[in-house]
Amino acid sequence: MLDLLLTRRSCRKFEDKAVEAEKKEKLLQAAQLGPTGKNTRPWEFVVVEKKETLQKLGDCRQPNQPFLPKTPLAIVVLGNTQKTDTWIEDVSIAAVIMQLEAEKLGLGSCWVQIRLRESNQGMSSEEYVRKLLGIPEYMAVLSIIAVGYPSGTMPAHQLDEVDQAKIHTETY
């Protein structure tokens, strides 16, 4: 796992190549196998591949997200607020697991924060995405995970980036 974490970097440039159905399925399976408080599993996902919709998703944030219209796959990560008060934590874990699975499958990914952000359309990012995709009010929009085959590579992280001063034993 440490090797996977060292090589995983946010990817904002993707090849013009679709993500295969079996890889999409693995991403969504992996996301749903993560732990949740009291096994509530409050996550749901909207898979977006249509160029027209991806283009509109690019306006979900202020400033805009110019790589979203160019990604072959965007997975909108939702949390059912009626199921649990830990939906943010539970759904965040699912999104991170999805990103790690993407790395394992040779795909790049980037988290686009939606919760508590503003769109280019004079409304919250969450409201914009909810209206665009027909998401019901009780489903909170946490993030969008852009996924595709990376165009180029970035250098891996190094273990010397780990700051031992941030680790405390027994007390702060």
DARAVEN-V35191 format. One record per run of one state. SS is the DSSP state (A for helix, B for strand, O for the rest). FROM is the first residue (numbers start at 1). TO is the last residue. If there is no record, write none. Layout:
SS_FROM_TO, SS_FROM_TO
This chain:
O_1_1, A_2_7, O_8_9, B_10_10, O_11_13, B_14_14, O_15_20, A_21_31, O_32_36, A_37_39, O_40_42, B_43_48, O_49_50, A_51_57, O_58_67, A_68_70, O_71_72, B_73_80, O_81_86, A_87_104, O_105_107, B_108_113, O_114_117, B_118_118, O_119_123, B_124_124, A_125_133, O_134_138, B_139_148, O_149_149, B_150_150, O_151_158, A_159_161, O_162_163, A_164_166, O_167_172
